[in-house]
Amino acid sequence: MKGKLAVMAAGIALSATAFAQTRGVSDTEITLGMVTDLSGPIANYGKESRNAGILAVEEINARGGIHGRKLKFLVEDHGYDPRKSVLATQKLVTQGNGIFAMVGTLGTATNLAALPMLLDNKVFSFLPQGGARELYDPPHMFKVGLAPSYVEMSATTAAYMMAKKKYEKPCIIYQDDDFGREVLDGVSRYLDQSGKPLVEKVSYKRGAVDFSSQMARMKSAGCDFVFSATTMREYIASVQEANKIGFKPDFMGTAANYAPQIHSIGGKLMEGVYSSTFILLPYPDDANPGVRDFVARYRKRFNNEDPSLYSMYTYYGITTFARLAEKTGRNLTAETFNATMESTKLPSDELGNPPFSVSKDNRLGIDKVRVVQIQNGKWVPITDFLEPVKLK
């Protein structure tokens, strides 16, 4: 009997030691972190992201948490500055028992700056809000990407549009930076392997306000389809300029253009333009009752403010984490959580968000996009999730 008791005591001690070594996990809590913009140029996105994270955590905890543990959600401000992102990440990783996962950090550059610290400290970078391929490739146990790169998204949506309308003269306008060149790369590679010429390509410098020369060149080339690697303001301004000179091709934007400001600011001239996305905007009159209920809960919690696309990103991130942690069980470690991820395919949730799946060699949680179009002053999905195009 004494021998059995000694073995049991040793087992308990070992279990306690292993438990103590799980960063961000205690007997009563699982700690998640987020670093976002609360004071810089995209603070509106950051605050909407934070709010949705708070809502998700409160709802999960109200249902009893995860196997007896409540979620704790710590948020730090990076002001959209990569250097501050590193410092804020260091604070979350090292203070107290640290964090188990960083969920929904906002911004590509800010994510990339902090990523090495997360990997070095064995903290999951879980569904970060950034568009760089490096956030999920090369594969790493502690990388879990949110969505495909602009290269992959652009190739997939270009393939859909070209098949849908049989355009003869596809063209592109792109911002002359990493973002724009990624989109150009995706569109060009798809067209090249399909044996279709890119008739015209024009660029502009970030912050440009005059698109007269670019639109004149594409009109002269007879472009019937324009892929637009622009941000919100530039998408609106370029379409307005095209209309001014009687140039009316179909315009296809990227996920960077999928925002309510496109139709609220651009007005009727933006009717009919296309874009792409992997998660849908939460309209209060959405056909999906789950989305309508989410909007109502968000408004009630945050003084009648409306949620945004970035709210949906964070809500999806935390609820997806919770679904996986619940399936992992009480023995929550980095290894057991990762094993659950790699063996689990989560279906779409009640908000209509995409299925989730990763493996050891593919750390991209969502690999599919949808095409959307502005119809009667709002973005409407016109496709289901598209299978990604394989680029050579």
DAPESUL-V99868 format. One record per residue. N is the residue number from 0. RES is the residue in one small letter. PHI is phi as a letter, one per 30 degrees, with the letter a starting at -180 (999 if undefined). OMEGA is omega in whole degrees, -180 to 180 (999 if undefined). Layout:
BEGIN
n	res	phi	omega
N	RES	PHI	OMEGA
N	RES	PHI	OMEGA
END
This chain:
BEGIN
n	res	phi	omega
0	m	999	179
1	k	d	179
2	g	d	179
3	k	d	179
4	l	d	179
5	a	d	179
6	v	d	179
7	m	d	-180
8	a	d	179
9	a	d	180
10	g	d	178
11	i	d	180
12	a	d	179
13	l	d	179
14	s	d	180
15	a	d	179
16	t	d	180
17	a	d	180
18	f	d	-178
19	a	d	-178
20	q	d	179
21	t	d	-177
22	r	d	175
23	g	i	180
24	v	b	174
25	s	b	-180
26	d	d	-174
27	t	c	-174
28	e	b	166
29	i	b	-175
30	t	c	176
31	l	c	179
32	g	b	172
33	m	b	172
34	v	c	-173
35	t	b	-179
36	d	c	177
37	l	c	-175
38	s	b	-174
39	g	c	-172
40	p	d	178
41	i	b	-178
42	a	d	178
43	n	d	177
44	y	d	-179
45	g	d	-179
46	k	d	177
47	e	d	177
48	s	d	180
49	r	e	-179
50	n	e	-179
51	a	d	176
52	g	d	178
53	i	d	-179
54	l	d	-179
55	a	d	-179
56	v	d	179
57	e	d	-179
58	e	d	179
59	i	d	-180
60	n	d	179
61	a	d	178
62	r	d	178
63	g	j	180
64	g	i	-175
65	i	b	-179
66	h	h	176
67	g	i	178
68	r	c	175
69	k	c	174
70	l	d	173
71	k	c	-171
72	f	b	-179
73	l	c	-176
74	v	b	176
75	e	b	-178
76	d	c	173
77	h	c	178
78	g	h	-178
79	y	i	180
80	d	b	-178
81	p	e	-180
82	r	d	178
83	k	d	178
84	s	d	179
85	v	d	-179
86	l	d	179
87	a	d	178
88	t	d	178
89	q	e	-180
90	k	d	-178
91	l	d	-177
92	v	d	-171
93	t	c	-177
94	q	d	179
95	g	h	178
96	n	d	177
97	g	i	180
98	i	c	178
99	f	d	-179
100	a	b	170
101	m	c	-174
102	v	c	169
103	g	i	175
104	t	e	-171
105	l	c	172
106	g	j	-178
107	t	d	-178
108	a	d	-179
109	t	d	175
110	n	d	-177
111	l	d	-180
112	a	d	-175
113	a	c	-174
114	l	e	-179
115	p	e	180
116	m	d	178
117	l	d	-178
118	l	d	-180
119	d	d	-178
120	n	c	177
121	k	h	175
122	v	c	-179
123	f	d	165
124	s	c	-167
125	f	c	178
126	l	h	178
127	p	d	-179
128	q	d	179
129	g	b	-173
130	g	c	-177
131	a	d	178
132	r	d	-178
133	e	d	179
134	l	d	175
135	y	b	-177
136	d	b	4
137	p	d	-176
138	p	e	178
139	h	a	-178
140	m	e	-174
141	f	c	173
142	k	c	174
143	v	b	-174
144	g	d	-179
145	l	d	-172
146	a	a	-179
147	p	d	176
148	s	d	177
149	y	d	177
150	v	e	-176
151	e	d	179
152	m	d	-177
153	s	d	178
154	a	d	-178
155	t	d	-178
156	t	d	175
157	a	d	179
158	a	d	179
159	y	d	-177
160	m	d	-180
161	m	d	178
162	a	d	-175
163	k	d	-171
164	k	c	176
165	k	h	179
166	y	d	-180
167	e	c	-174
168	k	b	178
169	p	d	-180
170	c	b	178
171	i	b	167
172	i	c	-175
173	y	b	175
174	q	d	-174
175	d	d	176
176	d	a	-177
177	d	e	179
178	f	e	-178
179	g	d	-179
180	r	d	175
181	e	d	179
182	v	d	177
183	l	e	-180
184	d	d	-179
185	g	d	-180
186	v	d	-178
187	s	d	-179
188	r	d	177
189	y	d	-178
190	l	d	-178
191	d	d	-178
192	q	d	176
193	s	c	179
194	g	i	-179
195	k	c	-177
196	p	d	168
197	l	d	-169
198	v	d	-179
199	e	a	173
200	k	b	-180
201	v	b	-179
202	s	b	174
203	y	b	179
204	k	d	180
205	r	e	-180
206	g	j	-180
207	a	d	178
208	v	b	-179
209	d	c	-179
210	f	c	-176
211	s	d	-178
212	s	d	-180
213	q	d	-179
214	m	d	179
215	a	d	179
216	r	d	-178
217	m	d	176
218	k	d	179
219	s	d	180
220	a	d	178
221	g	i	-177
222	c	d	176
223	d	c	178
224	f	b	-179
225	v	c	173
226	f	d	-171
227	s	c	176
228	a	c	-175
229	t	b	171
230	t	c	-169
231	m	e	-175
232	r	d	-177
233	e	d	176
234	y	d	180
235	i	d	-176
236	a	d	-179
237	s	d	177
238	v	d	177
239	q	d	179
240	e	d	179
241	a	d	178
242	n	d	-179
243	k	d	-177
244	i	c	177
245	g	i	-180
246	f	c	-171
247	k	b	172
248	p	d	168
249	d	d	179
250	f	c	179
251	m	b	179
252	g	c	179
253	t	c	176
254	a	d	177
255	a	d	-180
256	n	c	-176
257	y	d	-177
258	a	a	-180
259	p	d	179
260	q	d	-180
261	i	e	180
262	h	c	-179
263	s	d	179
264	i	c	-177
265	g	d	177
266	g	i	-172
267	k	d	180
268	l	d	-179
269	m	c	176
270	e	e	175
271	g	j	179
272	v	d	-177
273	y	c	172
274	s	a	178
275	s	b	179
276	t	a	174
277	f	c	175
278	i	b	-173
279	l	d	175
280	l	d	179
281	p	c	176
282	y	d	-178
283	p	d	179
284	d	c	-178
285	d	e	179
286	a	d	-179
287	n	d	180
288	p	d	177
289	g	d	178
290	v	d	179
291	r	e	180
292	d	d	177
293	f	d	180
294	v	e	-179
295	a	d	179
296	r	d	179
297	y	d	-180
298	r	d	-180
299	k	d	-177
300	r	d	-172
301	f	b	170
302	n	h	175
303	n	i	174
304	e	d	179
305	d	c	173
306	p	d	-179
307	s	b	176
308	l	d	-179
309	y	d	172
310	s	d	-180
311	m	d	179
312	y	e	-176
313	t	d	179
314	y	d	177
315	y	d	-178
316	g	d	-176
317	i	d	179
318	t	d	176
319	t	d	175
320	f	e	-177
321	a	d	179
322	r	d	180
323	l	d	179
324	a	d	177
325	e	d	180
326	k	d	180
327	t	d	179
328	g	j	-175
329	r	d	-180
330	n	d	-176
331	l	c	172
332	t	b	177
333	a	e	-177
334	e	d	-179
335	t	d	178
336	f	d	180
337	n	d	178
338	a	d	177
339	t	d	179
340	m	e	-174
341	e	d	-180
342	s	c	-174
343	t	b	171
344	k	c	-179
345	l	d	176
346	p	d	175
347	s	e	180
348	d	c	-176
349	e	d	177
350	l	c	180
351	g	i	178
352	n	d	-174
353	p	d	171
354	p	d	-180
355	f	b	177
356	s	a	172
357	v	b	174
358	s	b	179
359	k	d	-175
360	d	c	179
361	n	b	-174
362	r	c	179
363	l	c	-176
364	g	d	180
365	i	b	-179
366	d	c	-176
367	k	c	178
368	v	b	176
369	r	b	172
370	v	c	179
371	v	b	-179
372	q	b	175
373	i	d	179
374	q	b	180
375	n	h	172
376	g	i	175
377	k	a	178
378	w	d	-179
379	v	b	176
380	p	d	178
381	i	c	174
382	t	b	166
383	d	d	179
384	f	d	-178
385	l	d	174
386	e	d	-178
387	p	d	176
388	v	d	176
389	k	d	-180
390	l	c	178
391	k	d	999
END
